[in-house]
């Protein structure tokens, strides 16, 4: 799932250190946890060498979604089927007037008349505007960390698994209350207008493995929306921890790549796995 705070792109900075990663041992298997950046540019490569090292050690790539089983037309159709408002409702009718005005202004800046989104639920409007905004800045999802590792895994014949299905992810968004959908949209609009200095600080924190800075930057978006944080982050973290523990009951070496926000802050996946009695250690390279 692409959350606004986590979809901010990665800038090149070869002098930085390594992204934060953790090693987890279970009864039979082992895995490495790595936070992802969903949008990148071609010039942001090569990525930090730690990512290559973790990839080479793993037999299986685990992501939020099993992306090799999905195709773009079917994904788009699934999102549209779930994200269209009831026939008698419009976007303007379900949003606060101030939020609707901000949405209309931001969409116009991106060259997209809001009338084209008027029949969509706020959560899908948020995802649409974020994707368009990142694209106009030159950042593409197909250059992101997951897609990069997906292409390598397909070429190398590595197994690819997903922690949840596309229907699971869509269901999470579609089950949000109107208030939480509006909060997600407002968060997206705010992130799209963030100054370059804030974006740079976030990206540097990710690439340099600065966990305190990363947690502060990412988790702050949900301070005023605890129910949204529960639905999009905490509840999913708990489900993923159960799934990962089950994986570790079987022989195998897994590289688990999820949004960086799932690995920092309260109730993160790292802490949840440790609380379940698994051996969790920070990957510290000299």
N, C-alpha and C positions, 0 to 999 in steps of 0.2 A: 504494500500500500504506500502511495506517495503522499506524505504529510507535508504541508507547506514548509515548515521549518526544516525539514530534512531534505527537501528537494533542491535546496540551494546548491549551486554548482561548485566545482573544485578548481582553484587556481593553481598554476604551476609554481612551485617553490622548492627547488631541489635542495636548498639548505636546511629544510625542515627535517624533523625526525620521522618516526613511523606512526601510523594510526594505531590506536589502542586495540589490542587483541587478547583473548584469553584462551587457555587450554583447559579442557574439561575431560576427566577420565571417569569411566563408568565400570560396570562389572566386566564387560568384554571389549567395548569400543572406546574411542576417543574422538574428540572434536575440537575445532577451533572456532571461536566466535569473533566475527569481524563486522563492525558497523559499516553501512554502505552510504554512498553518495549517488543519487539516482540520475543526476544530469551532469554531463561533462562535455568538454570540447575536444576535438581531435588533438589540439596542441597541448592538452593537459596530460598527455602521455609522453613518456612512460610513467606508470604509477609507482609509488614507493615499493622498493624491492621486497619488503616484508610480505606484501600481497602475493607476489610470485612464489615466495618460499612456502607460504601456507597452502597455496593452490597445489604446488607440486607434492606436498606431503599427503594430500587428501585423495581418497578413492572416489568420494561422492561429494557433489556440490548440493547444498541445501539452501534454498531461498524462501522468501515469503510465499512465492508462487512457483510452481513447476512450469517455467516459462517455455520450455521446449514443447509442451503439450498444447500451447495456445497459438492461435493465429489472429492477426489484427482484425479482420472483418468480423469474426465471431465475438471477439472481445468487445468491439464497438457496439455490436448488436445487443449484447447482454447488458451493457451499461445503459443504452438507450431504452431498452425494454423496462428496466427497473427505475430509471431516472426521469421518466416523463410524468408530469403532474396530472392529476385527475382532470377530466374534460372541462369541468366548470371552474378550474382554478388557474391562476397565473402566478408568475414569479412575484410580480408587484403585490399581489394580494397576500402573500405569505411572508413578505419581508417588512421590517421596519422601514418607514419612508427614508430615513437617513441612510440606512444600509443599502437600500435600493438605489438611492442617488449616487452613492459611492461606486456601486457596481456598474451603473450606467456610464459614469465618467471613466472608470478604469477600462471598461470594455471598449469605449470609443477611442481611448488612447492606444489601445492595441489593434484598432482597426476592425473591430467586430461590433456591429450594431446589436444592442441588447435585445431587440425584437427577435433575433435569431435564437436567443436563449430563454425567451419568455415562457416557454412551455416546459422548461426543465426544473427539476427540484434543486434547491440551493447547493446541495453537496456536489451535484454534477456540474453546476455552474462554476463552483470553486475549482474543481479539478480541470475543467476546460480552460479557465482563465490562467491558472498556474502553468499548464502545459504550453499555452500560447505565449505567455509572458517569457518563460524560459527560452522558448524557441527563438523569439525575436531578439533575445540577448546573445544568441549564438550557441546555446546549450541544448543538447539533444538527449532524450532518454536512450536512444540507441548507442550513445557514447558513454552511458553511465556504467557504474561498476558491475551491476548485475548482468547487463547485456555483454559486457566485455568478457566476464567469466563464463557466461553461457556459451558464447561462441568458442571459447577455448575448450570447454568441456565437450561440446559436440564434436569438435575436431579431434579431440583426444579419446573419445569414446568413454568418457566418465559418466557414471550414473548421476542423474539430476532428480532431486526431490523437492517438493513444496511443503511448507508447514500448514498451508491452508489452500482451499480451492478458490477459483475466481468467484464462484457463487457465494462462498464465505465472505470474501472481501466486499462484494457488492451488497450483501445482506447487512453487513456492519454499517455501511453508509446509509442504506435505505431504511434502516430501523431507527436512525437518529430522529429525535423530536425536531419539530420546526425550529425551536430555540437553539438546539445544538447545531443544526444545519446552518442556521444564520451565523452562529459563532464561528463555525468552520470557514464560512465564506468571508466573514470580516477578518479573521486571522489571515486568510489568503491575500486579501486586498492589502492588508498591512504589510505582509512580507514582500509583496511585489513592489511596494513603494519604499522599502528599506534602503537607506543610503549605502553606498559602496563600502564605507568603513565597517558597518555592521556585518555585511555579507563577508567581507574579507576576514574579520575576526572569527566568524563561525568556521569558515573554511580552514583557516590556519589552525584553529583548535582541533578540528578533525584530523588533519594531516599530521599534526605534531603530537597527537595523542594526549592533549591537555584536557583531562577528564573534567576537572572542576569548571573550566571555562565552557566546555561543551555542554555540560549539564545545565549550567546557568543560562546559556544562550537558547537551548532547545526547550527545556522544561518551562521556562518563563512564559511561553505562549499559552500555556494551559492554566495559569494561575487563577484566572477569572472564570474558567470553564471546567470545573472538576468532573462533571458528568461526561463531558466530551473526552477528557483525558482517560477516564475509566473505559469508555467504549473503544477508543482507538488505540490505547496503549496498554494500560494495566491488565485489562481482561484478556487481551490477546497474549501478553507476556506470560500469564499464568497457564494458558492453554499450551503455548509453545514449550514451556518448561516441562510439562508432562510428556509431550511428544518427544522432546530431545532426550529425556531420561529413558524413555522406551527404546529409542535408537541405540543408546549406549548399553543396552542389555544384550546387544548382538555384536559380533566382531565387525569392525569397520573403522575407517578414518574419514571424518566428515569436516568439510569447511562450511560453516553456517554463516550466511551473509544476510543480515537484516538491517532495516533502517537504524541509523545511529542512535536515535532517541530511545530505542528499545533496550539499549545497553548502558544507559546512564540514568541518574535520577532515582526516585523511589520506585520500588517494586520492579526493578529492571530484571532482565533475564539472567544476568550474571548472578545477582544476589539470590534469585529464586532457585537456581540450580544448586548453589552452595547450601541453601537452606534445606534442600532435599537430600543432603548428605553426600553430594558428589564432590570429587576432588577438583577444585577450581583454582587456577593459578594465572597470574598475569604474564603475558609473553614479553619478556624483557631481554632485548638484544644488547650486547656490548657495543 
